[in-house]
Amino acid sequence: MHCYQKTYRQQIREVMKYSGKRIIFKHPVIAFKHVINTLKYKIMS
């Protein structure tokens, strides 16, 4: 959640609880790329 302002982070978390699970089945390649990018960001910071 690093790319959102602090005031919006909680709202984004609520949305991702719902949509995060569904994206795996609708667009698995996009979901996989997102996981890889997130891991790269965490390793670099």
C-alpha positions in Angstrom: 0.0 0.0 0.0 3.0 2.3 -0.4 1.6 4.2 -3.4 -1.4 5.7 -1.7 -1.7 8.7 0.7 -2.0 7.8 4.3 -5.6 9.0 4.4 -6.6 6.5 1.7 -4.7 3.4 2.8 -7.5 2.0 5.0 -10.0 2.4 2.2 -7.7 0.7 -0.3 -7.2 -2.2 2.2 -11.0 -2.7 2.4 -11.3 -2.8 -1.4 -8.4 -5.2 -1.8 -9.9 -7.6 0.7 -12.7 -8.1 -1.8 -11.0 -7.7 -5.2 -7.6 -9.2 -4.3 -9.0 -12.7 -4.1 -11.1 -12.3 -7.3 -8.3 -11.0 -9.5 -6.4 -14.4 -9.2 -9.2 -16.1 -11.1 -10.0 -13.4 -13.6 -6.5 -12.3 -14.5 -3.9 -14.7 -13.1 -1.0 -13.3 -15.1 -1.6 -9.7 -13.9 -2.0 -11.0 -10.3 1.3 -12.9 -10.6 3.1 -9.8 -11.9 1.7 -7.7 -9.1 3.1 -10.2 -6.5 6.5 -10.2 -8.1 6.6 -6.3 -8.2 5.5 -6.2 -4.6 8.2 -8.6 -3.5 10.9 -6.6 -5.5 9.8 -3.4 -3.8 10.0 -4.9 -0.3 13.4 -6.3 -1.0 14.8 -3.0 -2.3 13.4 -0.9 0.6 
